[in-house]
């Protein structure tokens, strides 16, 4: 190799070293790792103002007479008790990665956005009817009562109880191919949340379906006193007023409720045994077991 070639080769090595530092130099530089993202649920928004400060929620199991109570209340000149509204199934979706940040700048998170939407639905229904007190009787509300209480700290709650054995019988008779174990589990889930509400909501008004059908005037008078409205005799003649469509998923749609008359509650079979946990709650509610 000529001296000129050797010189060019040596010059190329020096230029390469100048452009690319030795590997040990790169390895010595600590990696710049991005900071871990803040959890999406780390921010809890403050409570936004409500348009409806003190709504009323009827907490009950399914098949416990909540539709009857609804139409009695809806017959009052100041009370709006619409069909089951299923607020817990009304959700807000943040569809972009920056949406949560945008809402946080407005002091909102996903849960509070849902609360604002729920509140607006109640207010809109009141505005349409011209009444001043709204009652939602959707039975699955029972399963989320702590969230309803968090959403509306001034909300009032009516606990509508029925003998768990009678609820099981009613569900069983209405299903073409009843799964008895699943029915007992469903009734237990409602009963446990009702008992939780009974113990943790000391201001709640408790009534039973059996008493409501046996003494409707007394029970509705006491309920009106709790709600702060005068009792109206027309409440007992609910068939004289329009209460909307009676159909599945929005409440009871049976011939009994369509009749417009208050009918006696079907009693639990005294010979039917209850699972121990349900029996304990039935006893705590004053039912014979």
Secondary structure, DSSP 8 states (H G I E B T S, - for coil): --HHHHHHHHHHHHHHHHHS--HHHHHTS----------TTS--------SSSS-EEEEE-TTSSHHHHHHHHHTSTTEE--S---GGG------STTHHHHHHTTT--HHHHHHHHHHHHHHHHHHHHT-SEEEE--GGGGGGHHHHHHH-TT-EEEEEE--HHHHHHHHHHH-TT--HHHHHHHHHHHHHHHHHHHHH-TT-EEEEHHHHHHSHHHHHHHHHHHHTS---GGGG-GGGS------TTSS--SHHHHTTS--------TTS---HHHHHHHHHTT---
